Amino acid sequence: DSATDFPQYCLDTKTDVTQILWCTLGYINCLVVTCSEGLIVYDCDQQFKRIYAHNCEDKNMKEKYARGIATFECTYLCVGNSNGSIRVFGPDEDGQVVFLDRKLLHGAPITDMASHKHNLASCDESGCTVLSQIDCGELMIIARTKVFGGHPCTTTEMTRIGIMAVGYGCGTIRMFDPTVKLIEEDAEDQLPTVVQMSAHARCVTSMSAAKDADLLLSVSEDSWIRVWKISSTTVTLLYCYMKEDTMFMGCQFITRNGSKFCTTAYDSPYITCYALTQL
């Protein structure tokens, strides 16, 4: 069948898109878009009708854009912005998306976010990652990491056991355990590094955690794909592949056990799929 056999839609945003996420909010199947306009939510079941928008703008912002998307069990949607703020949205009694909360948790633009149960990991351009929790629509900060040599955080994921994985512009991946914190009497608790690895030679651009397996997928500008077997204290390289002259930009496990995944690359229209023959 040709591509023309399928309905094609052109979204009504004409701004620079920073991230997208397919998710469910309440009973609505949504496409969530962050961009220089802020947040835009489209209803997938109504021919991608725009059902909600929020500018995500704070006072005295030097740059205006939203970036970083995470959801909590189809109930809450969290969105970051270039000022370091995180906003929480959720469906009201009528099923409509509404604004619930805003917290300034970062001192630099947010780059990515990920969630696991009630935990939210958010990271920023300064290299700091913040652990917060959501309770009845309100965000509460739990702890934060230190800044590592000024290298920006570029991507973050949370594994099925709740381990926070953070990728950096220098190619490093660090793991943090939300249950392990250094208690500070006069300051916020600190998250120590549990595992650190020189995963790539250049910027880690994307990561994906398998839903039902202890696997982490990472890609980079260095042309390498790597799959890691992870636990709370150790990481083992399970699979690696180099595609010459390719700057990988995105990756995603497409099976719950991590047996298949796909990647995207800079200046390429293709989504490439891979299968792991042995796990």
Backbone as CSV, one residue per row, in Angstrom:
resi,resn,N_x,N_y,N_z,CA_x,CA_y,CA_z,C_x,C_y,C_z
1,ASP,0.838,-1.188,0.000,0.000,0.000,0.000,0.878,1.245,0.000
2,SER,0.444,2.258,-0.696,1.200,3.505,-0.712,0.808,4.360,0.474
3,ALA,1.652,5.363,0.751,1.404,6.232,1.897,0.138,7.045,1.720
4,THR,-0.306,7.223,0.458,-1.505,8.018,0.213,-2.768,7.309,0.663
5,ASP,-2.674,6.014,0.981,-3.843,5.281,1.455,-4.189,5.637,2.896
6,PHE,-3.277,6.298,3.591,-3.485,6.640,4.983,-3.786,8.132,5.105
7,PRO,-4.651,8.515,6.057,-4.936,9.939,6.237,-3.691,10.696,6.672
8,GLN,-3.502,11.879,6.112,-2.356,12.709,6.445,-2.857,14.019,7.035
9,TYR,-2.180,14.467,8.093,-2.604,15.680,8.781,-1.434,16.646,8.870
10,CYS,-1.747,17.909,8.761,-0.758,18.968,8.961,-1.182,19.751,10.194
11,LEU,-0.372,19.701,11.246,-0.730,20.388,12.481,-0.690,21.894,12.277
12,ASP,-1.468,22.601,13.105,-1.657,24.031,12.891,-0.584,24.888,13.548
13,THR,0.487,24.297,14.059,1.549,25.100,14.643,2.586,25.449,13.585
14,LYS,3.039,26.688,13.588,4.043,27.154,12.630,5.286,27.640,13.373
15,THR,5.532,27.085,14.535,6.672,27.482,15.343,7.686,26.345,15.406
16,ASP,8.812,26.623,16.041,9.866,25.616,16.163,9.473,24.583,17.212
17,VAL,9.338,23.338,16.800,8.972,22.248,17.702,10.222,21.736,18.408
18,THR,10.144,21.573,19.738,11.278,21.074,20.517,11.121,19.614,20.900
19,GLN,9.904,19.156,21.195,9.657,17.762,21.547,8.200,17.419,21.269
20,ILE,7.932,16.112,21.099,6.554,15.626,21.019,6.429,14.358,21.851
21,LEU,5.205,14.044,22.262,4.943,12.813,23.012,3.527,12.346,22.731
22,TRP,3.383,11.062,22.397,2.068,10.430,22.312,1.713,9.930,23.700
23,CYS,0.524,10.253,24.180,0.151,9.831,25.533,-1.372,9.822,25.661
24,THR,-1.841,9.390,26.821,-3.264,9.408,27.151,-3.463,10.257,28.390
25,LEU,-4.366,11.219,28.309,-4.737,12.054,29.450,-6.207,11.819,29.739
26,GLY,-6.485,11.236,30.892,-7.862,10.857,31.168,-8.293,9.808,30.161
27,TYR,-9.306,10.160,29.353,-9.769,9.253,28.307,-9.397,9.768,26.922
28,ILE,-8.520,10.752,26.851,-8.168,11.377,25.581,-6.811,10.864,25.107
29,ASN,-6.766,10.337,23.885,-5.498,9.975,23.258,-4.904,11.229,22.627
30,CYS,-3.732,11.617,23.100,-3.197,12.936,22.771,-1.862,12.867,22.046
31,LEU,-1.613,13.897,21.266,-0.277,14.229,20.799,0.100,15.532,21.490
32,VAL,1.128,15.488,22.326,1.578,16.663,23.068,2.800,17.239,22.364
33,VAL,2.766,18.534,22.085,3.849,19.210,21.378,4.357,20.362,22.233
34,THR,5.682,20.432,22.418,6.289,21.615,23.026,7.057,22.358,21.941
35,CYS,6.986,23.684,22.012,7.565,24.498,20.946,7.764,25.916,21.463
36,SER,8.126,26.832,20.567,8.325,28.218,20.971,7.010,28.904,21.326
37,GLU,5.884,28.313,20.947,4.581,28.817,21.394,4.286,28.403,22.826
38,GLY,4.901,27.326,23.278,4.620,26.766,24.596,4.188,25.320,24.459
39,LEU,3.042,24.995,25.053,2.477,23.652,25.016,1.237,23.634,24.136
40,ILE,1.133,22.612,23.280,-0.063,22.405,22.469,-0.461,20.938,22.580
41,VAL,-1.735,20.679,22.845,-2.249,19.314,22.961,-3.276,19.082,21.856
42,TYR,-3.086,17.989,21.111,-3.999,17.622,20.036,-4.706,16.318,20.389
43,ASP,-5.980,16.220,19.994,-6.767,15.007,20.201,-6.591,14.098,18.989
44,CYS,-5.963,12.947,19.202,-5.686,12.029,18.086,-6.957,11.431,17.496
45,ASP,-8.019,11.352,18.290,-9.261,10.729,17.834,-10.197,11.715,17.151
46,GLN,-9.810,12.993,17.095,-10.619,14.014,16.427,-9.813,14.693,15.323
47,GLN,-9.130,13.870,14.529,-8.337,14.357,13.400,-7.344,15.429,13.845
48,PHE,-6.726,15.162,15.005,-5.684,16.029,15.563,-6.163,17.474,15.762
49,LYS,-7.360,17.573,16.294,-7.895,18.883,16.663,-7.139,19.420,17.870
50,ARG,-6.780,20.701,17.812,-6.115,21.335,18.950,-7.133,21.524,20.073
51,ILE,-6.874,20.891,21.233,-7.833,20.968,22.335,-7.313,21.783,23.513
52,TYR,-6.014,22.089,23.524,-5.484,22.869,24.641,-4.157,23.495,24.234
53,ALA,-3.919,24.697,24.756,-2.642,25.377,24.534,-2.315,26.226,25.752
54,HIS,-1.039,26.325,26.064,-0.564,27.132,27.187,0.798,27.687,26.798
55,ASN,1.022,28.983,27.046,2.273,29.580,26.576,3.493,29.222,27.426
56,CYS,3.271,28.669,28.632,4.380,28.239,29.508,5.397,29.358,29.723
57,GLU,4.933,30.576,29.768,5.833,31.730,29.860,5.918,32.235,31.295
58,ASP,7.142,32.519,31.747,7.382,33.136,33.043,7.785,34.590,32.843
59,LYS,7.750,35.361,33.924,8.177,36.755,33.853,9.685,36.831,33.612
60,ASN,10.085,37.843,32.846,11.503,38.148,32.604,12.252,36.991,31.939
61,MET,11.565,36.252,31.096,12.231,35.176,30.359,13.054,35.755,29.216
62,LYS,14.321,35.321,29.105,15.165,35.770,28.002,14.766,35.079,26.705
63,GLU,14.534,33.786,26.798,14.059,33.018,25.656,12.729,32.383,26.033
64,LYS,11.871,32.227,25.049,10.554,31.665,25.328,10.360,30.388,24.524
65,TYR,10.420,29.259,25.198,10.048,27.994,24.575,9.797,26.970,25.666
66,ALA,9.024,25.965,25.339,8.776,24.844,26.246,9.570,23.642,25.755
67,ARG,10.084,22.856,26.702,10.818,21.633,26.350,10.844,20.715,27.564
68,GLY,10.679,19.421,27.305,10.607,18.437,28.379,9.161,18.059,28.645
69,ILE,8.816,16.780,28.412,7.447,16.297,28.588,7.485,14.982,29.352
70,ALA,6.602,14.838,30.336,6.463,13.573,31.058,5.023,13.439,31.525
71,THR,4.539,12.203,31.630,3.178,11.953,32.099,3.192,10.999,33.279
72,PHE,2.116,11.050,34.071,1.955,10.187,35.238,0.637,9.436,35.128
73,GLU,0.729,8.157,34.753,-0.410,7.238,34.793,-1.683,7.831,34.189
74,CYS,-1.550,8.483,33.038,-2.690,9.036,32.293,-3.425,10.144,33.048
75,THR,-2.836,10.626,34.138,-3.532,11.614,34.961,-2.892,12.991,34.881
76,TYR,-1.583,13.065,34.974,-0.895,14.350,35.000,0.098,14.456,33.849
77,LEU,0.209,15.673,33.338,1.165,16.005,32.292,2.088,17.090,32.818
78,CYS,3.401,16.856,32.769,4.389,17.838,33.214,5.158,18.356,32.005
79,VAL,5.363,19.676,31.967,6.043,20.318,30.847,7.045,21.328,31.391
80,GLY,8.277,21.285,30.892,9.311,22.228,31.305,9.417,23.395,30.345
81,ASN,10.221,24.394,30.737,10.422,25.535,29.842,11.858,26.054,29.925
82,SER,12.137,27.095,29.145,13.488,27.635,29.032,13.903,28.448,30.245
83,ASN,13.006,28.664,31.181,13.327,29.398,32.404,13.651,28.463,33.567
84,GLY,13.464,27.167,33.377,13.696,26.202,34.447,12.452,25.841,35.228
85,SER,11.292,26.298,34.778,10.032,26.000,35.460,9.405,24.720,34.909
86,ILE,8.645,24.048,35.769,7.860,22.886,35.356,6.400,23.156,35.683
87,ARG,5.543,22.959,34.704,4.108,23.124,34.890,3.418,21.766,34.867
88,VAL,2.368,21.657,35.672,1.600,20.419,35.762,0.202,20.676,35.215
89,PHE,-0.255,19.788,34.338,-1.589,19.860,33.760,-2.288,18.524,33.983
90,GLY,-3.615,18.562,33.930,-4.378,17.331,34.088,-5.821,17.543,33.692
91,PRO,-6.568,16.450,33.508,-7.977,16.576,33.135,-8.840,16.974,34.328
92,ASP,-9.827,17.852,34.087,-10.764,18.220,35.146,-11.921,17.220,35.173
93,GLU,-12.980,17.549,35.924,-14.116,16.631,36.059,-14.817,16.372,34.732
94,ASP,-14.702,17.331,33.808,-15.335,17.174,32.497,-14.391,16.554,31.465
95,GLY,-13.197,16.178,31.902,-12.241,15.577,30.984,-11.431,16.572,30.185
96,GLN,-11.553,17.873,30.509,-10.803,18.900,29.797,-9.446,19.126,30.461
97,VAL,-8.423,19.378,29.655,-7.081,19.622,30.185,-7.030,21.007,30.823
98,VAL,-6.517,21.076,32.061,-6.428,22.347,32.781,-5.055,22.461,33.441
99,PHE,-4.651,23.705,33.730,-3.401,23.977,34.442,-3.603,23.733,35.935
100,LEU,-2.609,23.076,36.580,-2.725,22.733,37.996,-1.651,23.369,38.871
101,ASP,-0.400,23.398,38.406,0.686,23.838,39.287,1.880,24.301,38.454
102,ARG,2.718,25.134,39.079,3.978,25.575,38.474,5.030,25.676,39.557
103,LYS,6.219,25.112,39.286,7.331,25.203,40.220,8.605,25.553,39.450
104,LEU,9.389,26.491,40.014,10.699,26.821,39.452,11.724,25.922,40.136
105,LEU,12.129,24.846,39.470,13.015,23.845,40.061,14.434,23.905,39.523
106,HIS,14.635,24.606,38.416,15.949,24.644,37.777,16.414,26.084,37.589
107,GLY,17.733,26.240,37.527,18.321,27.548,37.270,18.763,27.718,35.836
108,ALA,18.427,26.764,34.982,18.802,26.797,33.568,17.681,26.158,32.754
109,PRO,17.674,26.369,31.440,16.625,25.777,30.605,16.554,24.260,30.741
110,ILE,15.341,23.749,30.850,15.122,22.308,30.963,15.307,21.660,29.588
111,THR,15.989,20.522,29.576,16.263,19.823,28.321,15.426,18.566,28.135
112,ASP,15.101,17.867,29.231,14.343,16.626,29.092,13.750,16.241,30.441
113,MET,12.730,15.379,30.416,12.106,14.883,31.639,11.670,13.441,31.421
114,ALA,11.564,12.706,32.532,11.075,11.326,32.496,10.397,11.033,33.820
115,SER,9.472,10.060,33.832,8.728,9.759,35.052,8.680,8.263,35.304
116,HIS,8.509,7.919,36.581,8.302,6.529,36.996,7.470,6.557,38.264
117,LYS,6.266,5.986,38.192,5.321,6.030,39.300,5.100,7.490,39.709
118,HIS,5.458,7.877,40.958,5.242,9.264,41.378,6.506,10.109,41.276
119,ASN,7.587,9.558,40.746,8.854,10.288,40.639,9.002,10.950,39.276
120,LEU,9.550,12.159,39.289,9.841,12.896,38.061,11.316,13.264,38.050
121,ALA,12.007,12.899,36.987,13.391,13.321,36.773,13.391,14.403,35.710
122,SER,13.997,15.539,36.018,14.103,16.636,35.060,15.544,17.115,35.033
123,CYS,16.060,17.409,33.845,17.460,17.825,33.733,17.553,19.101,32.907
124,ASP,18.702,19.781,33.023,18.813,21.095,32.394,20.168,21.305,31.725
125,GLU,20.317,22.482,31.119,21.513,22.798,30.345,22.745,23.040,31.207
126,SER,22.578,23.252,32.499,23.729,23.450,33.382,24.369,22.127,33.786
127,GLY,23.672,21.011,33.565,24.165,19.704,33.969,23.544,19.188,35.245
128,CYS,22.505,19.839,35.727,21.840,19.442,36.972,20.587,18.622,36.667
129,THR,20.366,17.592,37.473,19.149,16.787,37.395,18.408,16.880,38.720
130,VAL,17.103,17.073,38.660,16.275,17.241,39.851,15.293,16.078,39.947
131,LEU,15.179,15.524,41.143,14.166,14.511,41.443,13.038,15.179,42.209
132,SER,11.825,15.077,41.691,10.652,15.615,42.378,9.550,14.567,42.349
133,GLN,8.525,14.802,43.161,7.381,13.902,43.214,6.101,14.694,43.043
134,ILE,5.092,14.041,42.518,3.808,14.693,42.315,2.793,14.112,43.287
135,ASP,2.056,15.003,43.934,1.040,14.602,44.905,-0.185,15.474,44.703
136,CYS,-1.271,14.857,44.255,-2.530,15.585,44.013,-2.318,16.780,43.088
137,GLY,-1.497,16.594,42.068,-1.280,17.643,41.093,-0.231,18.657,41.460
138,GLU,0.417,18.522,42.613,1.437,19.477,43.049,2.815,18.821,43.057
139,LEU,3.808,19.530,42.500,5.179,19.040,42.475,5.910,19.419,43.754
140,MET,6.696,18.477,44.287,7.512,18.730,45.473,8.915,18.211,45.201
141,ILE,9.923,19.070,45.377,11.296,18.668,45.121,11.782,17.725,46.214
142,ILE,12.495,16.677,45.810,13.026,15.680,46.735,14.536,15.826,46.887
143,ALA,15.247,15.920,45.778,16.709,16.031,45.815,17.192,16.464,44.438
144,ARG,18.474,16.817,44.365,19.071,17.170,43.081,20.513,16.682,43.027
145,THR,21.032,16.541,41.823,22.420,16.139,41.645,23.303,17.383,41.636
146,LYS,24.598,17.171,41.759,25.518,18.278,41.560,25.711,18.497,40.063
147,VAL,26.356,19.608,39.719,26.653,19.910,38.323,28.026,19.328,37.998
148,PHE,28.108,18.561,36.923,29.335,17.842,36.596,30.116,18.572,35.504
149,GLY,31.021,19.441,35.906,31.949,20.058,34.962,31.317,20.936,33.909
150,GLY,30.094,21.362,34.139,29.451,22.256,33.201,28.933,21.603,31.935
151,HIS,28.951,20.268,31.867,28.419,19.597,30.681,26.896,19.520,30.783
152,PRO,26.175,19.950,29.752,24.707,19.942,29.834,24.139,18.534,29.843
153,CYS,23.035,18.369,30.550,22.246,17.145,30.425,21.464,17.232,29.117
154,THR,21.470,16.184,28.357,20.790,16.204,27.063,19.572,15.293,27.007
155,THR,19.559,14.244,27.828,18.439,13.306,27.809,18.383,12.551,29.128
156,THR,17.194,12.141,29.527,17.040,11.370,30.761,15.968,10.305,30.579
157,GLU,16.128,9.208,31.302,15.154,8.115,31.302,15.061,7.549,32.708
158,MET,13.929,6.910,33.018,13.778,6.182,34.269,13.449,4.735,33.936
159,THR,14.198,3.814,34.544,14.037,2.401,34.236,12.832,1.829,34.967
160,ARG,12.539,0.565,34.683,11.356,-0.060,35.287,11.506,-0.236,36.795
161,ILE,12.745,-0.213,37.321,12.946,-0.296,38.770,13.157,1.083,39.385
162,GLY,12.998,2.134,38.568,13.042,3.491,39.090,14.394,4.157,39.076
163,ILE,15.426,3.519,38.498,16.741,4.133,38.407,16.701,5.275,37.393
164,MET,17.302,6.418,37.754,17.381,7.566,36.857,18.656,7.471,36.024
165,ALA,18.513,7.483,34.708,19.660,7.509,33.797,19.700,8.874,33.125
166,VAL,20.871,9.506,33.134,21.015,10.846,32.565,22.177,10.843,31.579
167,GLY,21.924,11.310,30.352,22.963,11.447,29.345,23.439,12.882,29.259
168,TYR,24.721,13.058,28.924,25.340,14.383,28.933,25.956,14.707,27.575
169,GLY,26.220,15.993,27.379,26.798,16.456,26.129,28.194,15.938,25.870
170,CYS,28.886,15.485,26.919,30.248,14.964,26.772,30.274,13.479,26.435
171,GLY,29.115,12.817,26.384,29.050,11.396,26.077,28.907,10.494,27.284
172,THR,28.950,11.072,28.478,28.819,10.296,29.711,27.356,9.977,30.006
173,ILE,27.109,8.814,30.590,25.805,8.474,31.162,26.014,8.197,32.640
174,ARG,25.197,8.827,33.477,25.259,8.594,34.925,23.926,8.044,35.410
175,MET,24.008,7.159,36.393,22.826,6.560,37.007,22.675,7.078,38.433
176,PHE,21.425,7.362,38.805,21.102,7.815,40.159,19.944,6.975,40.686
177,ASP,20.028,6.621,41.960,18.982,5.837,42.617,18.177,6.766,43.523
178,PRO,16.887,6.981,43.232,16.077,7.885,44.063,16.010,7.490,45.529
179,THR,16.290,6.226,45.842,16.238,5.784,47.247,17.538,6.065,47.989
180,VAL,18.577,6.495,47.268,19.877,6.790,47.889,20.113,8.292,47.828
181,LYS,20.084,8.951,48.967,20.248,10.404,49.023,21.225,10.778,50.130
182,LEU,21.981,11.843,49.885,22.842,12.420,50.906,22.058,13.522,51.601
183,ILE,21.809,13.357,52.887,20.984,14.303,53.634,21.785,15.562,53.948
184,GLU,21.256,16.705,53.562,21.872,18.004,53.855,20.959,18.754,54.814
185,GLU,21.518,19.159,55.964,20.687,19.796,56.988,20.161,21.153,56.543
186,ASP,21.009,21.962,55.930,20.623,23.328,55.586,20.393,23.519,54.092
187,ALA,20.282,22.444,53.356,20.082,22.554,51.913,19.283,21.351,51.428
188,GLU,18.995,21.353,50.127,18.266,20.233,49.544,19.132,18.971,49.565
189,ASP,18.482,17.826,49.720,19.211,16.561,49.681,19.872,16.375,48.313
190,GLN,21.003,15.675,48.311,21.766,15.477,47.082,21.699,14.024,46.642
191,LEU,21.593,13.834,45.336,21.599,12.498,44.741,23.022,12.152,44.320
192,PRO,23.653,11.171,44.962,25.000,10.774,44.544,24.950,9.888,43.303
193,THR,26.029,9.901,42.538,26.131,9.028,41.371,26.311,7.585,41.821
194,VAL,25.463,6.691,41.320,25.575,5.265,41.635,26.485,4.568,40.629
195,VAL,26.294,4.886,39.345,27.119,4.329,38.270,27.440,5.449,37.289
196,GLN,28.679,5.476,36.818,29.080,6.428,35.785,29.828,5.678,34.695
197,MET,29.499,5.978,33.432,30.174,5.289,32.337,30.438,6.249,31.183
198,SER,31.575,6.080,30.546,31.908,6.828,29.334,31.240,6.099,28.170
199,ALA,29.976,6.397,27.968,29.142,5.609,27.054,29.419,5.914,25.595
200,HIS,29.692,7.183,25.290,29.876,7.605,23.905,31.001,8.626,23.818
201,ALA,31.500,8.824,22.589,32.581,9.778,22.360,32.068,11.194,22.161
202,ARG,30.787,11.319,21.847,30.185,12.640,21.653,28.849,12.681,22.387
203,CYS,28.098,13.729,22.129,26.855,13.995,22.870,25.883,12.814,22.809
204,VAL,25.354,12.430,23.975,24.280,11.437,24.039,22.988,12.159,23.667
205,THR,22.393,11.795,22.560,21.242,12.542,22.054,19.898,11.976,22.493
206,SER,19.843,10.660,22.781,18.562,10.068,23.160,18.796,8.752,23.884
207,MET,17.855,8.402,24.772,17.874,7.121,25.470,16.449,6.594,25.568
208,SER,16.343,5.279,25.749,15.044,4.646,25.941,15.211,3.473,26.882
209,ALA,14.289,3.322,27.822,14.308,2.208,28.771,13.195,1.230,28.418
210,ALA,13.511,-0.056,28.416,12.511,-1.084,28.134,11.501,-1.161,29.275
211,LYS,10.244,-1.411,28.937,9.172,-1.442,29.936,9.268,-2.654,30.852
212,ASP,9.612,-3.818,30.280,9.578,-5.062,31.053,10.935,-5.750,31.143
213,ALA,12.007,-5.015,30.917,13.353,-5.590,30.999,14.309,-4.521,31.509
214,ASP,15.424,-4.968,32.075,16.414,-4.034,32.620,17.394,-3.626,31.531
215,LEU,16.869,-3.011,30.484,17.669,-2.610,29.337,17.552,-1.114,29.110
216,LEU,18.680,-0.499,28.749,18.723,0.917,28.405,19.376,1.056,27.043
217,LEU,18.703,1.770,26.151,19.194,2.025,24.800,19.711,3.454,24.733
218,SER,20.889,3.657,24.140,21.431,5.009,23.989,21.989,5.190,22.586
219,VAL,21.831,6.408,22.050,22.414,6.767,20.756,23.109,8.110,20.905
220,SER,23.976,8.410,19.927,24.833,9.578,20.075,25.182,10.159,18.714
221,GLU,25.766,11.352,18.758,26.314,11.965,17.552,27.554,11.224,17.053
222,ASP,28.083,10.286,17.841,29.304,9.569,17.458,29.052,8.370,16.542
223,SER,27.805,8.211,16.063,27.411,7.155,15.116,27.197,5.791,15.756
224,TRP,27.219,5.719,17.087,27.078,4.434,17.773,25.703,4.278,18.419
225,ILE,25.189,3.036,18.336,24.016,2.594,19.093,24.516,1.628,20.157
226,ARG,24.043,1.798,21.388,24.454,0.869,22.437,23.243,0.468,23.281
227,VAL,23.211,-0.819,23.639,22.185,-1.349,24.539,22.887,-1.855,25.788
228,TRP,22.395,-1.389,26.949,23.026,-1.684,28.230,22.107,-2.540,29.095
229,LYS,22.703,-3.513,29.776,22.002,-4.285,30.807,22.289,-3.609,32.136
230,ILE,21.242,-3.189,32.842,21.451,-2.354,34.017,20.834,-2.974,35.268
231,SER,21.423,-2.616,36.389,20.865,-2.923,37.704,21.088,-1.691,38.560
232,SER,20.792,-1.790,39.838,20.937,-0.627,40.712,22.394,-0.259,40.955
233,THR,23.329,-1.186,40.708,24.741,-0.916,41.013,25.697,-1.214,39.870
234,THR,25.261,-1.924,38.842,26.162,-2.292,37.746,25.508,-2.058,36.392
235,VAL,26.365,-1.848,35.387,25.917,-1.694,34.002,26.827,-2.532,33.109
236,THR,26.234,-3.305,32.209,26.991,-4.147,31.289,26.577,-3.822,29.860
237,LEU,27.564,-3.659,28.971,27.268,-3.421,27.562,26.804,-4.722,26.920
238,LEU,25.577,-4.712,26.407,24.980,-5.921,25.839,25.124,-5.977,24.326
239,TYR,25.043,-4.822,23.677,25.041,-4.775,22.214,25.515,-3.405,21.768
240,CYS,26.284,-3.357,20.678,26.666,-2.071,20.099,26.755,-2.195,18.578
241,TYR,26.496,-1.092,17.918,26.499,-1.071,16.458,26.856,0.334,16.010
242,MET,27.740,0.418,15.002,28.154,1.702,14.467,27.683,1.837,13.019
243,LYS,26.964,2.920,12.753,26.536,3.230,11.394,27.329,4.440,10.933
244,GLU,28.210,4.225,10.016,29.194,5.235,9.633,28.542,6.520,9.126
245,ASP,29.145,7.649,9.533,28.712,8.984,9.094,27.245,9.254,9.421
246,THR,26.815,8.802,10.579,25.426,8.997,11.011,25.401,9.675,12.366
247,MET,24.684,10.776,12.453,24.469,11.440,13.740,23.088,11.034,14.244
248,PHE,23.056,10.067,15.133,21.774,9.612,15.662,21.153,10.698,16.535
249,MET,19.838,10.880,16.388,19.132,11.923,17.131,18.027,11.375,18.023
250,GLY,17.498,10.195,17.727,16.403,9.645,18.514,16.455,8.133,18.541
251,CYS,15.883,7.552,19.598,15.801,6.090,19.695,14.616,5.722,20.574
252,GLN,14.111,4.504,20.368,12.956,4.052,21.144,12.835,2.539,21.062
253,PHE,12.718,1.889,22.229,12.323,0.488,22.225,10.884,0.399,21.731
254,ILE,10.601,-0.582,20.864,9.243,-0.728,20.332,8.614,-2.048,20.766
255,THR,9.305,-2.797,21.610,8.720,-3.958,22.286,8.993,-3.816,23.774
256,ARG,8.109,-4.335,24.583,8.221,-4.153,26.024,9.439,-4.870,26.610
257,ASN,9.859,-5.964,25.977,11.014,-6.697,26.507,12.342,-6.219,25.927
258,GLY,12.296,-5.188,25.080,13.523,-4.622,24.532,14.110,-5.388,23.365
259,SER,13.375,-6.316,22.778,13.908,-7.132,21.686,13.998,-6.372,20.367
260,LYS,13.227,-5.296,20.230,13.259,-4.496,19.007,13.285,-3.012,19.374
261,PHE,13.980,-2.243,18.536,14.029,-0.796,18.756,14.214,-0.092,17.419
262,CYS,14.009,1.215,17.421,14.185,2.003,16.207,14.998,3.250,16.512
263,THR,15.586,3.826,15.467,16.402,5.028,15.616,16.079,6.017,14.507
264,THR,16.387,7.283,14.774,16.336,8.324,13.753,17.682,9.028,13.729
265,ALA,17.971,9.691,12.612,19.267,10.343,12.446,19.093,11.725,11.839
266,TYR,20.071,12.568,12.088,20.071,13.929,11.549,20.106,13.899,10.022
267,ASP,19.288,14.756,9.413,19.267,14.925,7.960,18.908,13.630,7.232
268,SER,18.056,12.815,7.873,17.594,11.578,7.237,16.093,11.440,7.448
269,PRO,15.333,11.069,6.413,13.884,10.911,6.566,13.473,9.533,7.068
270,TYR,14.443,8.661,7.334,14.135,7.266,7.626,14.117,6.969,9.118
271,ILE,13.204,6.084,9.514,13.224,5.449,10.830,13.736,4.028,10.613
272,THR,14.853,3.701,11.239,15.481,2.393,11.052,15.177,1.506,12.247
273,CYS,14.721,0.295,11.983,14.353,-0.635,13.050,15.372,-1.764,13.153
274,TYR,15.604,-2.200,14.383,16.583,-3.247,14.669,15.938,-4.298,15.564
275,ALA,16.465,-5.525,15.479,16.012,-6.615,16.345,17.223,-7.243,17.019
276,LEU,17.119,-7.462,18.324,18.161,-8.149,19.076,17.837,-9.640,19.085
277,THR,18.723,-10.445,18.549,18.463,-11.882,18.456,18.656,-12.584,19.786
278,GLN,19.495,-12.014,20.662,19.734,-12.602,21.972,19.661,-11.520,23.027
279,LEU,18.943,-11.801,24.119,18.829,-10.864,25.230,19.464,-11.480,26.467
